[in-house]
Amino acid sequence: MARSNRKKDCKVAEGARPGIVPAGAPDWITAELIGKTIQVWQPYYQATLTPEEAVTMIQSVGRLYQALSSGASP
């Protein structure tokens, strides 16, 4: 989905760069969410995390949550 319909004035996390939402990312992934994800996970990585990697992390956590929440209750 094109980024042209995104809010241009969305809040950005401290240290995040505006406009870091990669093309093709779901609309619910904001620059603020990417910035926070990088801020939280960067200390655990030697290489600098990219916005694309942050989007992958966010989507993976979402899929994990879906899998865990749809499981049978004990």
N, C-alpha and C positions, 0 to 999 in steps of 0.2 A: 504494500500500500504506500502510496506517495506521502512524503512528509509535508507537502504544501498545505495541507489542511490542519496542521498542528498549531496549537496556540503558541505564538511567538513570545509571549510574556510570561511563560510558566516559571514558577519559582525554581531557582537553581541552588543546589547545595553549596556550602562554602567550599571553595577550592575547585568546584566543577566549572567546566567551560561551557558557556551557552552554545547550543547547536551541536552537542556531541551525540545526539540520538542518530544512530546509523540508519540509512535508508533501508526500508523493509522491516524495521522493528515494529512490533504491535503498538497500537496507539496508546495503550495504557502504560507503556514504558516511557518515562519522562527523563529529561536531562537530570533532574533532581535525584531520581531513583538510580540512574547510572552513576552519578557522582557519589552518592552514599555507598553504593555497592563497591566501587573502587576504593573509597576511603576505608571501608571495613576490611576488605580482603587484601589490599596492597601490602600490608606488613608481612603477609605470609608468602609473598612471591618475590623472587629476586628480580625478575624482569618486570618492566612497567606494564601494568594492565591497560588494555585498550578498551574503548567503549564497546567494541564488538564482543570482546571477551566478557565484559560485564553483562551484556544482553544475554549471552549464552548461559552465564551463571544464573541470572534471574529466571530465565525460562526453565532451566533444569530444576531449580528449587520449586517452581510452580508445578512441574510435572511430578516431582517427588511428593509434594503436598497432596496432589490429586490422587496419586496411587495410595498413599497412606490413609487418606480420609475416606476413600471408597471401599476399603477393606472391611471384612466382617468384624463386628464387635465381639469381644470375649464373653 
